[in-house]
């Protein structure tokens, strides 16, 4: 990817539209979205069901492409990349955390965390050292050999965060990361994400419908009917 200049935003959506289907069945999920995110930001994306927030997240994660408009990541036009090139962007620059954890059930925590590096073709020793460090960074040193069934929901989400961190992404995308957790575990996960942002400078973009969780972000972008309704700095804890 090009350019490390701090003057270049990490992420830009410019006039992004997304249409699903054709003809009378066509649905316009995004209607011309403009968002700029700089390195080191922690942005929460909010909005009611059908507002376009998940579509925007899929485009940011290189899982989908705009119908019109531009997605610029570190100065490169993602919408012009091939499917394989977008996969390489995901593999080398992005980390993902999902509501449902998406851990392999019969696989230990450390093996789950190693997966992104396995896909990269990294040797076993490199994978193991990186996974140990990632688990330690989320407070799970000593839990490496446990399977998901032996972990609480909060611990499973920490494993998922460690898996997202192990490849040292420049952008962490979290989709409803506390949606399957109780209030206390959810708050702990949010405090972890906030500390990764404030202490390590990791850029975090999170979709959430929970105002309590969005308060941990530095900035909140509200979607409504496929458009950005509001974009404001946050006065909550960070």
C-alpha positions as CSV (number, residue, x, y, z in Angstrom):
1,X,0.0,0.0,0.0
2,X,1.2,3.5,-0.6
3,X,2.3,6.4,1.5
4,X,2.9,6.6,5.2
5,X,2.4,10.3,5.4
6,X,0.3,11.4,8.4
7,X,-1.4,13.9,6.0
8,X,-3.0,11.0,4.1
9,X,-6.1,9.6,5.9
10,X,-6.1,5.9,6.7
11,X,-9.6,5.5,5.3
12,X,-11.9,7.5,3.0
13,X,-15.3,6.8,1.7
14,X,-16.1,9.3,-1.1
15,X,-19.7,9.5,-2.4
16,X,-20.1,5.7,-1.8
17,X,-23.4,4.2,-2.9
18,X,-24.4,0.5,-2.7
19,X,-27.3,-1.0,-4.6
20,X,-28.4,-4.6,-4.1
21,X,-30.6,-6.2,-6.8
22,X,-31.9,-4.8,-10.0
23,X,-35.0,-3.1,-11.4
24,X,-38.0,-3.0,-9.1
25,X,-36.2,-5.3,-6.6
26,X,-33.3,-2.9,-6.3
27,X,-32.5,-1.7,-2.8
28,X,-30.1,1.2,-2.2
29,X,-28.3,0.5,1.1
30,X,-25.9,3.4,0.8
31,X,-26.9,6.7,-0.9
32,X,-23.7,8.7,-1.1
33,X,-21.6,8.3,2.1
34,X,-18.6,10.4,2.9
35,X,-16.4,9.4,5.8
36,X,-12.7,10.1,6.6
37,X,-10.9,8.2,9.3
38,X,-7.3,9.0,10.4
39,X,-4.7,6.8,11.9
40,X,-5.3,6.4,15.7
41,X,-9.0,7.1,15.7
42,X,-11.6,5.1,17.6
43,X,-14.9,5.4,15.7
44,X,-18.3,3.9,16.6
45,X,-20.8,3.5,13.8
46,X,-24.4,3.6,15.0
47,X,-27.9,3.5,13.4
48,X,-31.1,1.6,13.3
49,X,-31.5,-1.7,11.4
50,X,-31.4,-1.1,7.7
51,X,-29.5,2.3,8.1
52,X,-26.5,1.1,6.1
53,X,-24.0,0.8,8.9
54,X,-23.3,-2.9,8.3
55,X,-23.0,-2.3,4.5
56,X,-20.5,0.4,5.2
57,X,-18.5,-1.9,7.5
58,X,-18.4,-4.6,4.8
59,X,-17.0,-2.1,2.3
60,X,-14.4,-0.9,4.8
61,X,-13.5,-4.6,5.4
62,X,-13.0,-5.3,1.7
63,X,-15.8,-7.8,1.9
64,X,-17.9,-5.8,-0.6
65,X,-17.3,-3.0,-3.1
66,X,-19.3,0.2,-3.7
67,X,-21.7,0.4,-6.6
68,X,-20.4,4.0,-7.1
69,X,-17.9,6.2,-5.4
70,X,-14.5,5.5,-4.0
71,X,-13.0,3.6,-1.1
72,X,-9.4,4.9,-0.5
73,X,-7.3,3.0,2.0
74,X,-3.8,4.5,2.7
75,X,-4.0,6.3,-0.6
76,X,-5.0,3.3,-2.7
77,X,-8.3,2.9,-4.4
78,X,-9.8,-0.3,-3.1
79,X,-12.7,-0.3,-5.4
80,X,-10.3,-0.7,-8.3
81,X,-8.7,-3.8,-6.9
82,X,-9.4,-7.4,-7.9
83,X,-11.0,-9.8,-5.6
84,X,-7.6,-11.4,-4.9
85,X,-6.0,-8.0,-4.2
86,X,-8.8,-7.1,-1.7
87,X,-8.2,-10.5,0.0
88,X,-4.5,-9.5,0.4
89,X,-5.5,-6.2,1.9
90,X,-7.7,-8.0,4.4
91,X,-4.9,-10.5,5.2
92,X,-2.1,-8.0,5.8
93,X,-3.8,-4.8,7.0
94,X,-7.1,-5.5,8.6
95,X,-8.3,-7.3,11.7
96,X,-11.9,-8.5,12.3
97,X,-13.9,-9.0,15.5
98,X,-17.4,-10.4,15.2
99,X,-20.4,-10.6,17.5
100,X,-20.5,-14.4,17.4
101,X,-16.7,-14.8,18.1
102,X,-16.3,-17.2,15.1
103,X,-13.9,-19.5,16.9
104,X,-13.2,-23.1,15.9
105,X,-15.0,-25.1,18.6
106,X,-12.6,-28.0,19.0
107,X,-9.5,-25.9,18.6
108,X,-7.4,-24.4,21.5
109,X,-7.3,-20.7,22.1
110,X,-3.7,-20.5,20.8
111,X,-4.5,-22.4,17.6
112,X,-7.5,-20.2,17.0
113,X,-5.2,-17.1,17.3
114,X,-2.6,-18.6,15.0
115,X,-5.1,-19.0,12.1
116,X,-4.4,-15.7,10.3
117,X,-0.7,-16.4,10.3
118,X,-1.3,-19.9,9.1
119,X,-3.2,-18.5,6.1
120,X,-0.2,-16.2,5.5
121,X,2.1,-19.2,5.4
122,X,4.2,-18.2,8.5
123,X,6.3,-21.0,10.0
124,X,5.1,-22.7,13.2
125,X,7.6,-21.0,15.6
126,X,6.7,-17.6,14.3
127,X,3.0,-18.3,14.7
128,X,3.3,-19.7,18.2
129,X,5.4,-16.8,19.5
130,X,3.0,-14.2,18.0
131,X,-0.1,-16.0,19.3
132,X,1.3,-16.2,22.8
133,X,2.1,-12.5,22.8
134,X,-1.4,-11.6,21.4
135,X,-3.1,-13.7,24.1
136,X,-1.0,-12.1,26.8
137,X,-1.9,-8.6,25.4
138,X,-5.6,-9.3,26.0
139,X,-5.1,-10.8,29.5
140,X,-5.3,-14.5,28.6
141,X,-1.8,-15.7,29.4
142,X,-2.2,-19.2,30.9
143,X,-5.4,-19.9,28.9
144,X,-3.7,-20.9,25.7
145,X,-4.7,-24.6,25.8
146,X,-8.4,-24.1,26.5
147,X,-11.0,-24.6,23.9
148,X,-13.9,-22.2,23.5
149,X,-16.3,-24.5,25.5
150,X,-13.9,-24.0,28.4
151,X,-14.0,-20.2,28.3
152,X,-16.6,-17.7,29.2
153,X,-18.2,-15.4,26.6
154,X,-15.9,-12.6,27.6
155,X,-12.9,-14.8,27.3
156,X,-14.0,-16.1,23.9
157,X,-14.3,-12.5,22.6
158,X,-10.8,-11.8,24.0
159,X,-9.5,-14.8,22.0
160,X,-11.2,-13.4,19.0
161,X,-9.6,-10.0,19.6
162,X,-6.2,-11.7,20.0
163,X,-6.8,-13.4,16.7
164,X,-7.5,-10.1,15.1
165,X,-4.3,-8.5,16.6
166,X,-1.9,-11.3,15.8
167,X,-1.3,-10.2,12.3
168,X,-0.6,-6.6,13.5
169,X,-3.3,-4.9,11.5
170,X,-3.4,-1.1,10.9
171,X,-7.2,-1.1,11.2
172,X,-9.4,-3.2,13.6
173,X,-13.0,-3.6,12.5
174,X,-15.4,-4.8,15.2
175,X,-19.0,-5.7,14.3
176,X,-21.2,-5.6,17.4
177,X,-18.3,-7.0,19.5
178,X,-20.4,-6.9,22.8
179,X,-23.7,-8.1,21.3
180,X,-23.4,-11.6,22.8
181,X,-22.1,-10.5,26.2
182,X,-23.6,-9.4,29.5
183,X,-23.1,-5.8,30.6
184,X,-20.0,-6.4,32.7
185,X,-18.2,-8.6,30.1
186,X,-19.2,-6.1,27.4
187,X,-17.7,-3.3,29.4
188,X,-14.5,-5.2,29.9
189,X,-14.2,-5.9,26.1
190,X,-14.8,-2.2,25.4
191,X,-12.2,-1.1,27.9
192,X,-9.8,-3.5,26.2
193,X,-10.5,-2.0,22.7
194,X,-10.2,1.5,24.1
195,X,-6.8,0.6,25.7
196,X,-5.6,-0.9,22.4
197,X,-6.5,2.4,20.7
198,X,-5.1,4.8,23.4
199,X,-2.0,2.9,24.4
200,X,-1.0,1.1,21.1
201,X,-2.4,3.6,18.7
202,X,-4.5,1.0,16.9
203,X,-7.3,2.5,14.7
204,X,-10.6,0.9,15.6
205,X,-13.9,1.1,13.7
206,X,-16.8,-0.5,15.6
207,X,-20.5,-1.0,14.6
208,X,-22.7,-1.1,17.7
209,X,-26.4,-0.4,18.5
210,X,-25.5,0.1,22.2
211,X,-25.0,3.7,23.4
212,X,-23.2,2.6,26.5
213,X,-20.6,0.9,24.4
214,X,-20.3,3.7,21.8
215,X,-19.3,6.1,24.7
216,X,-15.9,4.4,24.8
217,X,-15.2,5.6,21.2
218,X,-13.6,9.0,20.5
219,X,-16.1,9.7,17.7
220,X,-19.6,8.5,16.7
221,X,-21.0,8.4,13.2
222,X,-24.8,7.9,13.0
223,X,-26.3,6.4,9.9
224,X,-29.9,6.8,8.8
225,X,-31.5,5.6,5.6
226,X,-28.2,5.0,3.9
227,X,-26.7,8.4,4.7
228,X,-24.5,9.8,7.5
229,X,-26.9,11.7,9.7
230,X,-24.4,12.9,12.3
231,X,-20.7,12.7,12.8
232,X,-19.4,14.1,16.1
233,X,-16.7,13.8,18.7
234,X,-17.5,11.9,21.8
235,X,-17.4,13.2,25.3
236,X,-17.5,9.7,26.9
237,X,-14.7,7.7,28.6
238,X,-11.6,7.1,26.6
